[in-house]
Amino acid sequence: MRSYTNPFRSRTSEQVAHQGLDRYLRTFGADALDLLPDGLWDRPVLIRSAPGAGKTSLLRAVSAQALAALCSRGSANEELLGRLRAMGALDEQGRPGVVGFRVALARDFRGIVDLESEPALARRTFLRLLDARIIAAFCESATCLLTADGAGDGAVRVVADGEGEQALERLGGPELSGLRAWARASEAEILDRLDSVLPHEDQMDGHAALYSLRALSGARLHTDGQERTLRPLLLLDDGQELAPSQRTLLLDALHDRELTLARWYTERYSAMEPEDLVGDGEPRRSSLPVWLEREATRMGSVTRRGTHTRRFEKLLADIAWRRATTPLLQYDDEERPFVELLDVEDAQALDARAQRASDAISERLRERVAGSERYAAWFQEATKLEPLAAATRWRELEILIGRDQDRPEMGLFELQLSDEELRTRSSTSIREAAELWLRREFGLPYYWGSRRLSKLSAENIEQYLNLCADMFDEMLVGITLRQGAVVGRLRQDAALTAASDQFWSEIPDRRIGGRAIQQLLRHIAKLCRSETYRPKAPYAPGVTGTALSMRDRARLLDPETRARMPGAEALFQTLHGAIGHNLLRAHKDRSVKNDMWMVLYLNRLTCVRYGLPLGYGGFRERSLDEMCRWMLDDTEDLTEPAVQESLDIA
């Protein structure tokens, strides 16, 4: 039997070999660069997100290795080249304009805290190792770009002025070869010290500051006496891996107003203090904060570098197309894009189930109106539809008639309602609520199609790729059985329900405080379910979050209040973990009911487990006292079954 590979299971941003770089460039969606705002070069750029939102991929797109590969390809990546030119990473002729060099912060740095007994020594050792890593990465990236132009390592000089020139001398001198030798020797000395079994009694020379930042600020590269139009771009990745004291030290250094070095820094939300994440963030400094999930929701409504952006779902579809096109063609001669194989027209396969729903609801409604002619035109229109459309219309009418019969102006004279009145009273939200309720009562699929798949990503690229991987597995089943790659609605709904259950089950293992987070989410989900499935759907299509008043949030941020209020500290820490891992989305300063609120929305993938809609709209507010009680007492975990289990079809 032929074996198949799922193209969504690998993460190209984590592959460093040449083959990995080549595949990364083929699968990287150029629209992702629109997540970055304008003004990227004159102040530190702090890129933050939950895990999997694409931070490393963004850094890699402007790295020297990627720019060199793109320039050698010519027009093969014209869209990406255009974005990079607009950003200033490439010049007007399409040649690299920056030396982007990435420094991973995940290795060795945290161990220095345990190595040195005195905090001052640990600080100096950390700064020296980071200087060495920065200089080594700069030398490697500069060589990558210059070698293609025939410049050897020994012919390259770094020219700086004033304090920058003095800093260069501390780091090995202006020659690229000398800088590289110093970086290697310094790193080797510190790593030997880290690897040593016995403690060191001698003190090692450290650094009082990050001299590399000063050395590369305004630095110019010269080859054979000629200046090159390449400016250094420092890319610091995974700041959450640093010890808290190291993170603070690094951020302070990056915010030095005298630096002219372009510098980007990424970290997960979990690195931020709870007061910063639940509160209003860090004090405003001379930096450009970029919260990727927020930027994703703004795509399609903002301009970047003079061009109107496309919606985030277009970026996701482009990423899926880039990954799946070649395998689908090879495995099944399938030329349709990945998302089209999910947007299937298989309503006829649901006819029996839909007809049963249609008959049951129409019978309920006729008994409810007891022969009244008020809704005769509405009923007549519904009987003419195909089974699936009819079932949706009957469920929609059930909501509208319930609302109509409770209207206070209903009197003795009941005028027949027209089709125009139906269109006036209905809405896409009510129709979506009807679809959701049909899933619950009759097992008709709701979670299917490319549009809802992109919503389930929760503005997180890794979450989207994981869901696409599950969908591609379903395609491979069809291909293996020679039934084609198209995935029906029922199979999609079932697969996404299973993915939601797995996502939920992994919370305790993958997140600190995961059990407490689950407890909080269960309470929020219980609230959402009770409001979503109210008979007249007052918050159509449903409720997917709760809200805390900004006054209560201020109380929660106060340590003295938390100390007095049972459950408050647990709520505070749990909110930090849930927001930091994209399990809750916090929208602050939302104006509703003459008050200001912090709205907390469930992760869209969690909504599947609890049978909730996928939009960011409906929420029900709760007091701080009640939320604190949630952390003291757990609640029953009421979930929705998968579609196959919701109906026994004869």
N, C-alpha and C positions, 0 to 999 in steps of 0.2 A: 504494500500500500504506500502511496506517495506521502511523504511527510511535508508539512507546511510550517512556515514561520509566521508568527504574529508580529507585524511591524510596529505595533503600539507597545510592546513589552519592553523595549530598550529605551534608554534615556541618552540621547546623543550629546547633550551638554556635559555629561560626565565622562565622555570618552576623549582621551587626549592623544591617541595615536593619529597618524595622518588619515587613515581610513575613517576614524571617528570624526575628524574635522570635516572631511569631504561629505560624509553623510549628514552631519549637522547642518552644513550649508545648504544641502538639498532639501532638508525638511524644516528649516527655520522659516517661519512666517514673517515677512518683512514688516507687516502691520504691527508687530510687537514693539518696534522701535517708537511707534506713536504713543506708547505708554509713558515715554520719557518726555517731559515738558521742554519748552525752549529754555535757553540760558544755561547750558550745561557746562560751560568752561570757566566761568569766572568766580565760582564759589563751590564749596563741597556739596556733592549730590548724595543724599542719604536715601537709599532705596530699601524699602521695608515691605515685608509681606509675610503671609503664612507660608509654611513649607510648600514647595511645588508651584509657586506662582510665576516662575521664570526668571528669577534674579540672575542666576549664573549664565543662562542663555543670553540675556541682554549684555552682560559684560563680555562674553565671548565674541559677540557680534562685532565689537569694536577693538578686539585684540589684534596685535600685529600679525599673528599667524593667520587669522581669518581675513584680514585686509589683504595680506600678500596673496593668499589663495584666490580671493575674489578678483584681484587685479589680473592674475594670470589666466583666469577663465574668460575674461572679456564680457560678452553680452549674455552669458549663460544665466546670470543672476541680475538682470537689468533692474528689476524692481527694488531689490535690496541695495544695489549700487546707488540708485537714485535717492533712497532714504539716507544712506550714509553721506552722500554729497550734500544733501540739504542740512544734515546735522553738522557738517564741517569735519567729519572723520576722513573724508576724501576731498581732494581739491577739485577744481572745475574740470581738470583733465582726467579725473578718475584715479589719480595717484594718492597713496596714503598721505594724510595730513597730520596724523598723530601716531605716536608710538604707544599703543595701548598695551600695558603689561599687567597681568593679573597676579595677585599675591593671595594665596589661600591662607586663611587664618585658622584652619582647623588642625594644623599639625604643630605639636611640641610647645606652643606658647603657654597653654594653661599649666603644663608641668613645671614651668619655671617658678610658679608660686610655691610649690612644695620643695623645690630645689634649694632656694635661698632662705636662710633662717630670718633674715632681716628684710622687711618690706622695701627699704631703700635699695638694697642690693638686687632684689627681685625686679624692681622697677628698671634699674639700669641694665640688667641682663636682658630683660624683655625688649627694651628699646634698641639694644645693640643687635639682637637677633632679627628684629623686624627691619632694622636698617639693612642688615645683610640680605635678607630675603627680597626687600624692595630693590636693592641695587642689582642683585643677581637676576631678578626677573626683567629689570630694565635692560641689562646688557644682552640677555638672550633675545628679547623682542627687538631691540635695535639692530642686532646682528641679523635677525630674520629678515628685516626690511631692507637693510643695506647690502646684504650679500647678493641679493638679486640684481643690484646695480653694479656689482663688481668691486665693492669696497671690502677690503679685508679687515679683520678685527683690529690689527695693529695700527691701521690708518685712521681710526675713528677717535675723535676727541670730543669731550664735552666741555663747552665753553660757558662759563658762568661769570657773574659780576659780584663784587663786594663779598657779602657774607656767604653767598653761594659758592664762591671760589674757595673760601676758607673751609666750608663744609666738605667740598670735594677732596681737599687734601686729607681730611680726617678719614675719608672713605677709600683711599687708595690712589688719589690723584686724578687728573683729567683724562688720562688715556683709558679707553674702554677695557683694554687688557688688564690694566692695573686695578680698575674697579672690580673686575670679575675675580681677580686673584684675591683681593681683600675680602670680598663677600664669601668666597669659598673657605678661606682660612678662618674667618670669624664664625661662620656657621659650624664648621667642623669642631672648633674649640668648644663652642657652647653645647653641641650635641654630645661630644665626648663627656662633658660634665654631667649632662642629663642621664647618660647611659651608665655612669659610674655607680657601682654597688656601694662603695664606701663614701662617706661624706667628705667634701673638700674643706680643708682648713684655710687654704689660701683664697684670697679674694681675687676675682677675675675683673679685668677692666671692663667697664660698661659704658653706656652713653647717658648723658644728662638730658638729651633731647633727641628727637628724630632728625638727625642731620640730613638724611636723604631727602626729606621734604624741602629743606632749604637749598640743598645742592641742586635739585632738579627744577626749582622754581625759576622760570625764565631761562632755563638752560637751552643751549642750542647745540646741535650735532654738526661737527665739521668732518669732512672726509677730504683728504689731500688738500687741505687749506680752504675748501669751499664749504660754505654753510648750506645745510639741508633744511628745507621747510618742513621739519617734523617737530612737533611739540610733544613732550611726554604726557601721558594720560595714565595715572595710577588707578588701578582697579583692585580694591580690597574686598575680598569675598568672604562671606560666612562669619560676620562679626559676633554672632551668637556663640561661637566656639571659644571665645576669649573668657578669661576670668572677669568678673565684674569690675575689679580695679583696673585691669588692663584695658577693658572697653572704654571706661571713663577717660583713662590717660590718652588713648588713641583719638577719641572724639575731640578731646580738648586740643590735641595737636592739630587735627584736621581743620579746626575752626580758627586757626591763627590768621588774622586778617592781613598779615603781611605776605602770606604765601600767594603765589600766582600759578602754582602747579595745578593743573586740572586733576581733580581727585573724586572718585566715586567710591562709595562704601555701601555694602549690602549686609543686611542682617534680618533674621526672623523677628516677628513681633515678640516672641518669647524672651528675647534679650532685654526688652524694655522693662523698666520697673512697673509694678502694678499701678502705681499712682499716675504714671505717664500713659499707660495703655487704656485704663478705665477712665482716666481724667482727660485733660486736654493736650497731652503730649508734652514733649520737653519744651523748656523756655525757648522762645524764638531767638535764634542766633543767625549769623550770616551764612546760612546754608539753604539748600533747596531740598526739602523733604518730599519724597515720592512714595506714596502708599499705593502699591500696584493694584490692589482690588478696587480702590476708589477710582483710580485712573481708568480701569477697565470699564466701570459703569459709565464713565463720561465719554468713552469713545463713541463716535458718531454724532456728538453734539459739540465738539471742540475742534479747533484747528491746531495743527502742529507744523511749524516752520512754513507757514503760509498756505498749507493744504488742508482741506477738510478731511477729517479722519473717518474711517469706516467703523461700523459697529464691531464690538468685541466678538460677536458670534461669527462674523465674517473671517476674523483671524483664526478662530477655532476650526471653521470649515476648511480654510486654506491649509492649516497644519494637517488635518485629517487627510485631505486630498494628496498632499505631498508624501505622506507616509504610505497610504494604501493603494495608490494608483498602480504602481509597478507590480506588487504582489497580486492584485486582483486580475490584472491582465495576464500574468503568468499562470495563475492557478485556474482561471475560469474564462479566459478571453473576455473578461468583463470590462467594458470601457466607460461605464457610468461612474460618476464620482461617488465616493463613499457615502456622503450624506443622502444622495438620491436613492440609495439602496435601503435607507431607513424610512424615507417618505413614501411609503408604499400605499397603493390603492387596493387594499384587500378587504374592503367592506363586505363583499359577498361571502367571504369565509366566516364572517361573524353573523350572518343572516339569522340562523336559528336562535342564537343567543339574543340578538337584538330584537327579533320578533317576539320572543317570550317577554322581554322587558317592555316592549311597546304595548303588547296586549294587557299586561298586568297593570301598567300605569294608566292606560286609557280607561280600563274598567274601574280603577280606583277613582278617577276623576269624574266619570259619569255618575257613579254613586254619590260622590261628594256634591255635585251641583244639582242632583235630584230633579232632573228634567228641565232645569232652567235653560232658556234660549240665549242667555247673556253671552255665553262663550261658544255658540254654535259655529260661527265663522272660524274661530280658532281651531275647533275640533275638526272641521271639514278640511282645513288646510293640512293638518297633521296627518290625516288618513291617506293623503296622496303621495306621501314621501316614501322613499326606500326604507327598509327596516332599521338600519343604523341611524339614519337621519331622523326617522320617525321617533325612535326611542329617545333621542336627544331632545326633540321638540316636545314630546309628551312630558318629559321630566322638567323641561323649562316651563311649560304651561302649569305644571303642578306648583312650582314656586310662585309664578305670577298670579295664579288664581288664589293661592293662599294669602298673598298680599292684598289682592283686590277685595276679598271677602272680609278682611279686617279693617278696611277703610272706613273711617267714621262717617263719611258722607253717603255710604250705601243706604238707600232708603227703600220705600215701597215700590218705586218705579225703577226697574232694572233694565236699562237700555242695552241692546245687543252691541258688543264690542267689535270693532272692525279690524281688518288686517293691519291698517295703518296704526291703530291703537296698540296692537301687538308690537309693531316695530318701535313705537315710541317708548313703551314700557320695558322692553327687553334691552339687553346689552351683551357685549362679548363676555363680560364678567359673569353674568347669569348663565349664559350658555356653557361657559367653562365649568361653573359650579354643577350644572346638570351632568356634564360628562364625568366629573369626579364622583358624583353620587351614583351614577350608573355603574361605575367600577365597584363601588362598595356593595351595592345591592344585587347586581346581576353579573358581575365579573367581566364587564366590557373594558377593554384596555384604555388606560389614560396616559400612562408614562411611555410614550413612543414618539418617534419622529425626531428629525435633526434639531428642530427648534427647542423642544423640551430637553433634548440631550445637552444642548449648549447651556440651557438654564441650570441643569443639574451640575454643571461644572463649578458653580458658585464662584465664577471669575478666577478659577484656579486651573492652570494648564495641566498640571499633573493629574488632578482629579478628572479632567476631561479625557486625557489619554488613557487612564485606567478604565473609564467607561467605554471608550472606543475599543479598547482591547477586548472587553467582554462582548461587545457587539461583533467584533471581527471573529471571535471564537464561534459565535452563532453563524456567521457567514461561512466559516470553514466547515461547520457541520453540514450546511446545505450543499456546499461544493463537494464534500466527500460523498454525500448521498446522491449526487448528481441531480439536485433539485435547484441549483443556482444559488447565487450569493444574496439574493433578496431576503431580508428578515421580516417576517410578518409582525403585526402589531402585538399579538398575544405573546410571541416569543420575546419581543423587546421588553414588554412590561414585566414579564417573568424574570428576565435576566437583570433588569434594573432593580427589581425588588430584591433579588439575591445580592446584588452589589451593595444595596443600601444596608442589608443585614450584615454583610461582611464589614462594611465601613463602620457600623456601630460596634460590632464585636471587637474591633481592633483598638477602640478608644482607650481602654485601660492599659493595654500593652505598649502603646505608642506615645502616650501623653502622661506626664507627671500629674497626679491628681485626677486620673481618668475616671475613677469610680464616682468621685464627687461631681465631675462634669456630667456624667451620665444621669446622676440624680437630678441635677438642675434641669437638664434637657427633658427628662421625663415629665417634670412638672410643667414646663413650658408647653410641651407637646400635648399634655392632657388638656390644658387650657385652650390650646389652638383647636383641638378636635371638638371640644364641646361647643365652641363658637362657630366652627366651620359647618357643622352638620345640624345647626338649628333649622327648623322646617322652612322658614321663609328666607333663608340665606341672607341675613341682613348685612353681612360683610363679604358678599360674593366677590371673587370665587371662593374666598375663605381667609382664615387667619393663620399667619405663619410666624408670629412673634409676639412678644410682650414688650412693655415699656416701663421705665422708671423715670419719675419726674426729675428734672435737673436739680430741684431742691433736694430730693432724696439722694440723688447721686452725690451732691456736695456733702451730705451727712455721711454717706458711705466712705467718702474719701478722707474723712476726719478720723484719725486713730483713736481719739478719745471716745467718739461715738461708737466705733466698732468694739471697743473694749467693754462698753456698757451693754450693748445689744446682743443677746444670744443669737448665734448664727451669722452675725454680720461679717466677722473676719473670714469665716469659711466662704461666704458669698463673694467677698472681695477677691480672695485668692482664686476661687473657681471661675469667676468672670474673667480674670486675667488669663487663666489657662484656656478657657473656651474661646475667647476672642483671639488670643494669640495663635491658636491652632485652627482658625477659620471654622470653628464649630458653631460660633455665634457671630453675627455681623452687627456691629454697633453703629447706629446712625444717631448722632448727637444733635441737640438743639432743634428737634423736630417740633414745629408749632402746630398743636392740635388742642381743641377745646379750651382756648384761652390760656394755655399753659405750654411750657417747654418740656420736651421729653427726650430721653435717650432710649431709642427703640432697639430691641435686641431680636434679630431675626435668626431663625434656625438655618443651619446649612441646608441648602436645597436637597442634597442627597439624603439627609435625615428625614426630610418631608415625605419621601417615598415610603419609608418604614411606617409612618403614621397616617398615610393616606391624605396628605395635605397638598394644596396647590403649590405652584412654584414661583409665584410672583412676589415682589416686595411691595406689599400694600397694606393688607389688613393686619391689625395688631390690637391687643387688649391690654390696657395699662394695669399695673398692680403696684401696691405700696411697698416701700422698703421693708416694713414689718412682715408682710406676707412673704416676700421673697426670702427673708431671713428664716422664716419658719420652714420654707421649702428645704433648706439645708439641714434642718433638724430632724425632719421626718420624710422618709421616702414615700413614693406613691406607686400604684400599680402600673405596670408597663403595658398599656393597651395599644396594640399595633393592628395594622390591617394585613389580612392574608394576601398571598399572591393570587393572581387572577384565576389560575387553574383551580384553586381550592375554594373559590368563592361561589361556585355554581356547579351543581351536579346535573349535567345535561344527559338526558336519556338517549 
